């Protein structure tokens, strides 16, 4: 039996579970009716509602507008005031790498 469980876990992606406590009876009834109308289980209907409600939440918000990335969000904030320039310093060779030849051998 343990081998079967191990095999199953390597072939299926792990999924999170969510328990919602103190759910209003009327809300549960409406979810059940909506799920029945759509030919889905209550669980599947709840997943769809969450997915639809959270769609697009990964966008970065700046200036009251959703942006696809942080660079666009920053530009939306600074462009109206003329933007800004960042001085990029000249590249240097860097420092000499550390030497370990004078370290003692393993204790």
OpenMM code with the backbone's topology and positions (N, CA, C; nanometers):
from openmm import Vec3, app, unit

residues = "UNK UNK UNK UNK UNK UNK UNK UNK UNK UNK UNK UNK UNK UNK UNK UNK UNK UNK UNK UNK UNK UNK UNK UNK UNK UNK UNK UNK UNK UNK UNK UNK UNK UNK UNK UNK UNK UNK UNK UNK UNK UNK UNK UNK UNK UNK UNK UNK UNK UNK UNK UNK UNK UNK UNK UNK UNK UNK UNK UNK UNK UNK UNK UNK UNK UNK UNK UNK UNK UNK UNK UNK UNK UNK UNK UNK UNK UNK UNK UNK UNK UNK UNK UNK UNK UNK UNK UNK UNK UNK UNK UNK UNK UNK UNK UNK UNK UNK UNK UNK UNK UNK UNK UNK UNK UNK UNK".split()
positions = [
    Vec3(0.0823, -0.1198, 0.0000),
    Vec3(0.0000, 0.0000, 0.0000),
    Vec3(0.0867, 0.1262, 0.0000),
    Vec3(0.1941, 0.1254, 0.0794),
    Vec3(0.2830, 0.2409, 0.0846),
    Vec3(0.3437, 0.2690, -0.0519),
    Vec3(0.3800, 0.1622, -0.1242),
    Vec3(0.4373, 0.1798, -0.2579),
    Vec3(0.3369, 0.2447, -0.3514),
    Vec3(0.2103, 0.2076, -0.3394),
    Vec3(0.1057, 0.2657, -0.4237),
    Vec3(0.0906, 0.4148, -0.3953),
    Vec3(0.0934, 0.4527, -0.2700),
    Vec3(0.0833, 0.5941, -0.2331),
    Vec3(0.2043, 0.6701, -0.2854),
    Vec3(0.3232, 0.6115, -0.2729),
    Vec3(0.4443, 0.6765, -0.3226),
    Vec3(0.4385, 0.6941, -0.4734),
    Vec3(0.3892, 0.5918, -0.5455),
    Vec3(0.3773, 0.6023, -0.6910),
    Vec3(0.2783, 0.7106, -0.7296),
    Vec3(0.1669, 0.7171, -0.6586),
    Vec3(0.0648, 0.8163, -0.6903),
    Vec3(0.1190, 0.9572, -0.6695),
    Vec3(0.1951, 0.9779, -0.5628),
    Vec3(0.2445, 1.1122, -0.5339),
    Vec3(0.3477, 1.1588, -0.6350),
    Vec3(0.4178, 1.0684, -0.7014),
    Vec3(0.5175, 1.1126, -0.7982),
    Vec3(0.4551, 1.1409, -0.9346),
    Vec3(0.3314, 1.1000, -0.9571),
    Vec3(0.2662, 1.1232, -1.0859),
    Vec3(0.1655, 1.2370, -1.0842),
    Vec3(0.1272, 1.2838, -0.9691),
    Vec3(0.0290, 1.3922, -0.9634),
    Vec3(0.0897, 1.5130, -0.8924),
    Vec3(0.0554, 1.6293, -0.9431),
    Vec3(0.1056, 1.7526, -0.8826),
    Vec3(0.0348, 1.7758, -0.7497),
    Vec3(0.1076, 1.8205, -0.6480),
    Vec3(0.0429, 1.8469, -0.5196),
    Vec3(-0.0541, 1.9648, -0.5313),
    Vec3(-0.1665, 1.9530, -0.4672),
    Vec3(-0.2677, 2.0579, -0.4701),
    Vec3(-0.2944, 2.1027, -0.3268),
    Vec3(-0.3175, 2.2297, -0.3101),
    Vec3(-0.3467, 2.2846, -0.1779),
    Vec3(-0.4932, 2.2610, -0.1436),
    Vec3(-0.5220, 2.2596, -0.0165),
    Vec3(-0.6595, 2.2485, 0.0316),
    Vec3(-0.6925, 2.3728, 0.1126),
    Vec3(-0.8194, 2.4063, 0.1153),
    Vec3(-0.8646, 2.5244, 0.1876),
    Vec3(-0.9936, 2.4902, 0.2599),
    Vec3(-0.9993, 2.5200, 0.3876),
    Vec3(-1.1207, 2.5017, 0.4659),
    Vec3(-1.1731, 2.6393, 0.5028),
    Vec3(-1.3002, 2.6633, 0.4748),
    Vec3(-1.3604, 2.7929, 0.5077),
    Vec3(-1.4591, 2.7708, 0.6215),
    Vec3(-1.4274, 2.8273, 0.7357),
    Vec3(-1.5145, 2.8133, 0.8525),
    Vec3(-1.6100, 2.9320, 0.8604),
    Vec3(-1.7157, 2.9146, 0.9360),
    Vec3(-1.8147, 3.0195, 0.9626),
    Vec3(-1.8745, 3.0748, 0.8334),
    Vec3(-1.9017, 2.9855, 0.7384),
    Vec3(-1.9639, 3.0243, 0.6127),
    Vec3(-2.1139, 3.0391, 0.6355),
    Vec3(-2.1688, 3.1509, 0.5979),
    Vec3(-2.3106, 3.1786, 0.6147),
    Vec3(-2.3937, 3.0735, 0.5405),
    Vec3(-2.4995, 3.0238, 0.6042),
    Vec3(-2.5849, 2.9211, 0.5429),
    Vec3(-2.6434, 2.9672, 0.4103),
    Vec3(-2.6830, 3.0930, 0.4028),
    Vec3(-2.7409, 3.1463, 0.2789),
    Vec3(-2.6367, 3.1486, 0.1670),
    Vec3(-2.5141, 3.1824, 0.2016),
    Vec3(-2.4064, 3.1835, 0.1023),
    Vec3(-2.3793, 3.0422, 0.0508),
    Vec3(-2.3799, 2.9462, 0.1408),
    Vec3(-2.3597, 2.8070, 0.1005),
    Vec3(-2.4733, 2.7603, 0.0103),
    Vec3(-2.5956, 2.8002, 0.0425),
    Vec3(-2.7112, 2.7620, -0.0396),
    Vec3(-2.6973, 2.8208, -0.1796),
    Vec3(-2.6564, 2.9480, -0.1868),
    Vec3(-2.6396, 3.0120, -0.3181),
    Vec3(-2.5280, 2.9464, -0.3983),
    Vec3(-2.4207, 2.9064, -0.3306),
    Vec3(-2.3125, 2.8356, -0.3985),
    Vec3(-2.3620, 2.7018, -0.4527),
    Vec3(-2.4404, 2.6304, -0.3731),
    Vec3(-2.4942, 2.5011, -0.4165),
    Vec3(-2.5834, 2.5176, -0.5386),
    Vec3(-2.6702, 2.6207, -0.5379),
    Vec3(-2.7594, 2.6453, -0.6516),
    Vec3(-2.6808, 2.6853, -0.7764),
    Vec3(-2.5821, 2.7706, -0.7585),
    Vec3(-2.5007, 2.8131, -0.8733),
    Vec3(-2.4249, 2.6951, -0.9325),
    Vec3(-2.3694, 2.6102, -0.8455),
    Vec3(-2.2972, 2.4919, -0.8923),
    Vec3(-2.3909, 2.3997, -0.9701),
    Vec3(-2.5123, 2.3809, -0.9195),
    Vec3(-2.6095, 2.2952, -0.9887),
    Vec3(-2.6463, 2.3539, -1.1248),
    Vec3(-2.6660, 2.4860, -1.1303),
    Vec3(-2.6977, 2.5516, -1.2582),
    Vec3(-2.5874, 2.5306, -1.3613),
    Vec3(-2.4628, 2.5293, -1.3139),
    Vec3(-2.3482, 2.5153, -1.4033),
    Vec3(-2.3032, 2.3706, -1.4217),
    Vec3(-2.3745, 2.2779, -1.3572),
    Vec3(-2.3411, 2.1361, -1.3720),
    Vec3(-2.2085, 2.0979, -1.3083),
    Vec3(-2.1749, 2.1644, -1.1990),
    Vec3(-2.0486, 2.1380, -1.1304),
    Vec3(-2.0753, 2.1070, -0.9834),
    Vec3(-1.9743, 2.0495, -0.9189),
    Vec3(-1.9834, 2.0290, -0.7744),
    Vec3(-1.9640, 2.1645, -0.7057),
    Vec3(-2.0024, 2.1717, -0.5795),
    Vec3(-1.9815, 2.2960, -0.5047),
    Vec3(-1.8327, 2.3280, -0.4954),
    Vec3(-1.7520, 2.2248, -0.4789),
    Vec3(-1.6077, 2.2442, -0.4682),
    Vec3(-1.5506, 2.3033, -0.5974),
    Vec3(-1.5910, 2.2469, -0.7117),
    Vec3(-1.5429, 2.2980, -0.8404),
    Vec3(-1.5941, 2.4397, -0.8643),
    Vec3(-1.7176, 2.4664, -0.8268),
    Vec3(-1.7734, 2.6009, -0.8446),
    Vec3(-1.6960, 2.7018, -0.7603),
    Vec3(-1.6623, 2.6644, -0.6371),
    Vec3(-1.5845, 2.7535, -0.5504),
    Vec3(-1.4459, 2.7787, -0.6101),
    Vec3(-1.3835, 2.6735, -0.6664),
    Vec3(-1.2527, 2.6921, -0.7316),
    Vec3(-1.2632, 2.7898, -0.8475),
    Vec3(-1.3684, 2.7763, -0.9284),
    Vec3(-1.3865, 2.8662, -1.0436),
    Vec3(-1.4088, 3.0101, -0.9974),
    Vec3(-1.4900, 3.0273, -0.8938),
    Vec3(-1.5171, 3.1621, -0.8415),
    Vec3(-1.3871, 3.2262, -0.7925),
    Vec3(-1.3063, 3.1505, -0.7183),
    Vec3(-1.1785, 3.2033, -0.6698),
    Vec3(-1.0851, 3.2364, -0.7855),
    Vec3(-1.0745, 3.1468, -0.8822),
    Vec3(-0.9853, 3.1702, -0.9964),
    Vec3(-1.0294, 3.2930, -1.0753),
    Vec3(-1.1594, 3.3062, -1.1006),
    Vec3(-1.2098, 3.4223, -1.1748),
    Vec3(-1.1887, 3.5513, -1.0962),
    Vec3(-1.2127, 3.5453, -0.9659),
    Vec3(-1.1997, 3.6643, -0.8826),
    Vec3(-1.0565, 3.7115, -0.8662),
    Vec3(-0.9620, 3.6194, -0.8730),
    Vec3(-0.8220, 3.6555, -0.8515),
    Vec3(-0.7439, 3.6696, -0.9812),
    Vec3(-0.8102, 3.6518, -1.0929),
    Vec3(-0.7423, 3.6643, -1.2217),
    Vec3(-0.6859, 3.8055, -1.2369),
    Vec3(-0.5615, 3.8155, -1.2778),
    Vec3(-0.4985, 3.9453, -1.2970),
    Vec3(-0.4383, 4.0043, -1.1714),
    Vec3(-0.4491, 3.9351, -1.0583),
    Vec3(-0.3955, 3.9875, -0.9322),
    Vec3(-0.2431, 3.9875, -0.9300),
    Vec3(-0.1780, 3.9194, -1.0248),
    Vec3(-0.0322, 3.9143, -1.0250),
    Vec3(0.0290, 4.0417, -1.0803),
    Vec3(-0.0526, 4.1302, -1.1339),
    Vec3(0.0005, 4.2546, -1.1887),
    Vec3(0.0403, 4.3488, -1.0755),
    Vec3(0.1412, 4.4305, -1.1012),
    Vec3(0.1885, 4.5300, -1.0054),
    Vec3(0.1031, 4.6551, -1.0199),
    Vec3(0.0583, 4.7108, -0.9067),
    Vec3(-0.0265, 4.8292, -0.9128),
    Vec3(0.0543, 4.9529, -0.8756),
    Vec3(0.0401, 5.0571, -0.9576),
    Vec3(0.1036, 5.1861, -0.9281),
    Vec3(0.0186, 5.2937, -0.9918),
    Vec3(-0.0060, 5.3974, -0.9189),
    Vec3(-0.0875, 5.5059, -0.9723),
    Vec3(-0.2307, 5.4632, -1.0014),
    Vec3(-0.2801, 5.3612, -0.9291),
    Vec3(-0.4171, 5.3145, -0.9482),
    Vec3(-0.4365, 5.2297, -1.0726),
    Vec3(-0.3275, 5.1913, -1.1386),
    Vec3(-0.3359, 5.1130, -1.2617),
    Vec3(-0.2525, 4.9863, -1.2448),
    Vec3(-0.3005, 4.8741, -1.3008),
    Vec3(-0.2253, 4.7488, -1.2954),
    Vec3(-0.1226, 4.7448, -1.4079),
    Vec3(-0.0023, 4.7003, -1.3754),
    Vec3(0.1066, 4.6919, -1.4731),
    Vec3(0.1599, 4.5490, -1.4768),
    Vec3(0.2133, 4.5109, -1.5925),
    Vec3(0.2646, 4.3752, -1.6090),
    Vec3(0.3962, 4.3513, -1.5366),
    Vec3(0.4739, 4.4559, -1.5132),
    Vec3(0.6024, 4.4367, -1.4465),
    Vec3(0.6382, 4.5603, -1.3646),
    Vec3(0.7382, 4.5456, -1.2825),
    Vec3(0.7784, 4.6528, -1.1914),
    Vec3(0.8320, 4.7736, -1.2676),
    Vec3(0.9037, 4.7502, -1.3772),
    Vec3(0.9592, 4.8623, -1.4548),
    Vec3(0.8478, 4.9530, -1.5065),
    Vec3(0.7405, 4.8941, -1.5582),
    Vec3(0.6276, 4.9743, -1.6060),
    Vec3(0.5598, 5.0484, -1.4908),
    Vec3(0.5511, 4.9830, -1.3749),
    Vec3(0.4898, 5.0467, -1.2583),
    Vec3(0.5718, 5.1673, -1.2127),
    Vec3(0.7036, 5.1528, -1.2096),
    Vec3(0.7901, 5.2651, -1.1704),
    Vec3(0.7796, 5.3777, -1.2722),
    Vec3(0.7801, 5.3425, -1.4005),
    Vec3(0.7681, 5.4442, -1.5058),
    Vec3(0.6374, 5.5213, -1.4918),
    Vec3(0.5295, 5.4536, -1.4548),
    Vec3(0.4004, 5.5206, -1.4385),
    Vec3(0.4047, 5.6234, -1.3258),
    Vec3(0.4891, 5.6011, -1.2281),
    Vec3(0.4998, 5.6943, -1.1157),
    Vec3(0.5908, 5.8121, -1.1500),
    Vec3(0.7065, 5.7862, -1.2118),
    Vec3(0.8049, 5.8926, -1.2318),
    Vec3(0.7911, 5.9668, -1.3642),
    Vec3(0.7316, 5.9078, -1.4656),
    Vec3(0.7176, 5.9765, -1.5949),
    Vec3(0.6386, 6.1071, -1.5850),
    Vec3(0.5282, 6.1114, -1.5090),
    Vec3(0.4534, 6.2375, -1.5008),
    Vec3(0.5325, 6.3535, -1.4401),
    Vec3(0.6362, 6.3240, -1.3632),
    Vec3(0.7164, 6.4320, -1.3040),
    Vec3(0.8493, 6.4495, -1.3771),
    Vec3(0.8593, 6.3934, -1.4952),
    Vec3(0.9796, 6.4119, -1.5757),
    Vec3(1.0796, 6.2988, -1.5676),
    Vec3(1.0487, 6.1959, -1.4928),
    Vec3(1.1397, 6.0825, -1.4828),
    Vec3(1.2627, 6.1151, -1.4014),
    Vec3(1.3619, 6.0313, -1.4098),
    Vec3(1.4891, 6.0558, -1.3432),
    Vec3(1.5971, 5.9742, -1.4125),
    Vec3(1.7175, 6.0190, -1.3975),
    Vec3(1.8325, 5.9497, -1.4549),
    Vec3(1.9181, 5.8972, -1.3406),
    Vec3(1.9663, 5.7788, -1.3568),
    Vec3(2.0569, 5.7201, -1.2586),
    Vec3(2.1948, 5.7135, -1.3219),
    Vec3(2.2918, 5.7725, -1.2534),
    Vec3(2.4279, 5.7698, -1.3049),
    Vec3(2.4868, 5.6310, -1.2822),
    Vec3(2.5329, 5.5700, -1.3889),
    Vec3(2.5924, 5.4373, -1.3800),
    Vec3(2.7435, 5.4545, -1.3698),
    Vec3(2.8039, 5.4055, -1.2620),
    Vec3(2.9480, 5.4242, -1.2447),
    Vec3(3.0281, 5.3433, -1.3472),
    Vec3(3.1503, 5.3908, -1.3731),
    Vec3(3.2407, 5.3194, -1.4637),
    Vec3(3.2729, 5.1823, -1.4049),
    Vec3(3.2943, 5.0865, -1.4921),
    Vec3(3.3345, 4.9536, -1.4461),
    Vec3(3.4816, 4.9563, -1.4061),
    Vec3(3.5127, 4.8841, -1.3015),
    Vec3(3.6519, 4.8727, -1.2580),
    Vec3(3.6911, 4.7258, -1.2599),
    Vec3(3.8202, 4.7021, -1.2445),
    Vec3(3.8667, 4.5643, -1.2470),
    Vec3(3.8266, 4.4878, -1.1226),
    Vec3(3.7994, 4.5540, -1.0172),
    Vec3(3.7647, 4.4847, -0.8939),
    Vec3(3.8881, 4.4592, -0.8098),
    Vec3(3.8729, 4.3809, -0.7080),
    Vec3(3.9845, 4.3561, -0.6173),
    Vec3(4.0546, 4.2250, -0.6527),
    Vec3(4.1681, 4.2099, -0.5935),
    Vec3(4.2469, 4.0875, -0.6106),
    Vec3(4.1743, 3.9724, -0.5403),
    Vec3(4.1661, 3.8559, -0.6021),
    Vec3(4.0994, 3.7439, -0.5342),
    Vec3(4.1773, 3.7012, -0.4096),
    Vec3(4.1103, 3.6469, -0.3097),
    Vec3(4.1795, 3.6066, -0.1868),
    Vec3(4.2761, 3.4906, -0.2138),
    Vec3(4.3812, 3.4865, -0.1338),
    Vec3(4.4798, 3.3782, -0.1462),
    Vec3(4.4620, 3.2845, -0.0270),
    Vec3(4.4647, 3.1570, -0.0546),
    Vec3(4.4454, 3.0583, 0.0513),
    Vec3(4.5682, 2.9690, 0.0702),
    Vec3(4.6760, 2.9978, -0.0010),
    Vec3(4.7930, 2.9107, 0.0073),
    Vec3(4.8634, 2.9182, 0.1430),
    Vec3(4.8401, 3.0233, 0.2200),
    Vec3(4.9033, 3.0332, 0.3514),
    Vec3(4.8124, 2.9815, 0.4634),
    Vec3(4.6966, 2.9272, 0.4294),
    Vec3(4.6063, 2.8697, 0.5293),
    Vec3(4.6609, 2.7348, 0.5741),
    Vec3(4.6379, 2.7008, 0.7015),
    Vec3(4.6846, 2.5694, 0.7487),
    Vec3(4.6023, 2.4574, 0.6842),
    Vec3(4.6623, 2.3389, 0.6748),
    Vec3(4.5906, 2.2222, 0.6227),
    Vec3(4.4795, 2.1838, 0.7194),
    Vec3(4.3989, 2.0854, 0.6811),
    Vec3(4.2877, 2.0397, 0.7663),
    Vec3(4.3382, 2.0072, 0.9060),
    Vec3(4.2620, 2.0443, 1.0091),
    Vec3(4.3059, 2.0188, 1.1480),
    Vec3(4.3064, 1.8725, 1.1816),
] * unit.nanometer
topology = app.Topology()
chain = topology.addChain("A")
for resn in residues:
    res = topology.addResidue(resn, chain)
    for name in ("N", "CA", "C"):
        topology.addAtom(name, app.Element.getBySymbol(name[0]), res)
